[in-house]
Amino acid sequence: MKLRVDGLEACDRLGDATPGGGGELGLLREVNDRAKRLETQLAAIKAETAMARTETIEQFAAVDLEIAAIRREINAHLARDDEDYIPTQIADEFASVRAEIAQEFNAIRSELLDLSIKLDRLLKKDYM
């Protein structure tokens, strides 16, 4: 295939008639156009990959900074002999989550009671 393409390119450069009746020159141009488009697409994909890689590296750096900040904060509290800080903070977080869950549970229970009252009314109408 490579020799055939080289031969067709040589014929085209020299201005000779193309072997096989002229359809091969059009085919050669189409192959060259497709190769150029593929090279362009490959370059675009490489550029996108490089940008994605850069963004990923930046995101990992941001996570590393967050981790370092958390470690500094914990070490600062431990250095002050504030051993109750972490358990207290966790307990506070759990308390707020428990309060939210209790509130949601009460709202669901209230809705279920309302639905049961409505259902009782509907059933009462059907039997009367």
C-alpha positions as CSV (number, residue, x, y, z in Angstrom):
1,M,0.0,0.0,0.0
2,K,2.8,2.4,0.9
3,L,4.6,1.7,-2.4
4,R,1.3,2.3,-4.3
5,V,0.8,5.6,-2.5
6,D,4.4,6.7,-3.2
7,G,3.9,5.7,-6.9
8,L,0.7,7.8,-7.1
9,E,2.4,10.7,-5.4
10,A,5.3,10.5,-7.8
11,C,2.9,10.4,-10.8
12,D,1.1,13.4,-9.5
13,R,4.2,15.4,-8.9
14,L,5.6,14.7,-12.4
15,G,2.3,15.4,-14.1
16,D,2.1,12.0,-15.6
17,A,-1.1,10.2,-16.3
18,T,-2.2,8.2,-13.4
19,P,-2.0,4.4,-13.8
20,G,-5.3,2.7,-13.9
21,G,-7.4,5.4,-15.5
22,G,-7.3,8.4,-13.1
23,G,-9.5,7.2,-10.2
24,E,-6.5,6.5,-8.1
25,L,-5.4,10.1,-8.0
26,G,-8.8,11.1,-6.4
27,L,-8.4,8.2,-4.0
28,L,-4.9,9.3,-3.1
29,R,-6.2,12.9,-2.4
30,E,-9.0,11.5,-0.3
31,V,-6.5,9.4,1.7
32,N,-4.2,12.4,2.2
33,D,-7.2,14.6,3.3
34,R,-8.4,11.9,5.8
35,A,-4.8,11.5,7.1
36,K,-4.6,15.3,7.7
37,R,-8.0,15.4,9.4
38,L,-7.0,12.5,11.6
39,E,-3.7,14.3,12.5
40,T,-5.8,17.4,13.4
41,Q,-8.2,15.4,15.5
42,L,-5.3,13.6,17.2
43,A,-3.7,17.0,18.1
44,A,-7.0,18.2,19.5
45,I,-7.3,15.1,21.6
46,K,-3.8,15.5,22.9
47,A,-4.5,19.1,23.8
48,E,-7.7,18.1,25.7
49,T,-5.9,15.3,27.5
50,A,-3.1,17.8,28.5
51,M,-5.7,20.2,29.8
52,A,-7.6,17.4,31.7
53,R,-4.3,16.3,33.2
54,T,-3.4,19.8,34.3
55,E,-6.9,20.2,35.9
56,T,-6.5,16.9,37.7
57,I,-3.1,17.8,39.1
58,E,-4.6,21.2,40.3
59,Q,-7.5,19.4,42.0
60,F,-5.1,16.9,43.7
61,A,-3.0,19.9,44.9
62,A,-6.1,21.5,46.3
63,V,-7.0,18.3,48.1
64,D,-3.5,18.1,49.5
65,L,-3.8,21.7,50.8
66,E,-7.1,20.9,52.5
67,I,-5.5,17.8,54.1
68,A,-2.6,19.9,55.3
69,A,-4.9,22.5,56.8
70,I,-6.9,19.9,58.6
71,R,-3.7,18.3,60.0
72,R,-2.4,21.7,61.1
73,E,-5.7,22.4,62.9
74,I,-5.7,19.1,64.6
75,N,-2.0,19.4,65.6
76,A,-2.7,22.9,67.0
77,H,-5.5,21.6,69.2
78,L,-3.5,18.7,70.3
79,A,-0.5,21.0,71.1
80,R,-2.8,23.0,73.4
81,D,-3.7,19.8,75.3
82,D,-7.2,20.2,74.0
83,E,-7.8,16.5,73.8
84,D,-11.6,16.9,74.0
85,Y,-11.7,19.0,70.9
86,I,-12.1,16.2,68.3
87,P,-14.6,14.1,70.3
88,T,-16.5,17.3,71.2
89,Q,-16.6,18.4,67.6
90,I,-17.8,15.0,66.4
91,A,-20.4,14.9,69.1
92,D,-21.7,18.3,68.0
93,E,-21.9,17.1,64.4
94,F,-23.8,14.0,65.4
95,A,-26.2,16.1,67.5
96,S,-27.0,18.3,64.6
97,V,-27.5,15.3,62.3
98,R,-29.7,13.6,64.9
99,A,-31.8,16.8,65.2
100,E,-32.3,16.9,61.4
101,I,-33.2,13.2,61.3
102,A,-35.7,13.7,64.2
103,Q,-37.3,16.7,62.4
104,E,-37.6,14.7,59.2
105,F,-39.1,11.7,61.1
106,N,-41.6,14.0,62.8
107,A,-42.6,15.5,59.4
108,I,-43.1,12.0,57.9
109,R,-45.1,10.9,60.9
110,S,-47.3,13.9,60.7
111,E,-47.9,13.3,57.0
112,L,-48.7,9.6,57.7
113,L,-51.2,10.6,60.4
114,D,-52.9,13.1,57.9
115,L,-53.0,10.4,55.3
116,S,-54.5,7.8,57.7
117,I,-57.2,10.3,58.7
118,K,-58.1,11.0,55.1
119,L,-58.1,7.2,54.4
120,D,-60.4,6.6,57.3
121,R,-62.8,9.3,56.0
122,L,-62.8,7.8,52.5
123,L,-63.4,4.3,53.8
124,K,-66.2,5.7,56.1
125,K,-67.9,7.3,53.0
126,D,-67.7,4.0,51.1
127,Y,-69.3,1.9,53.8
128,M,-72.2,4.4,54.5
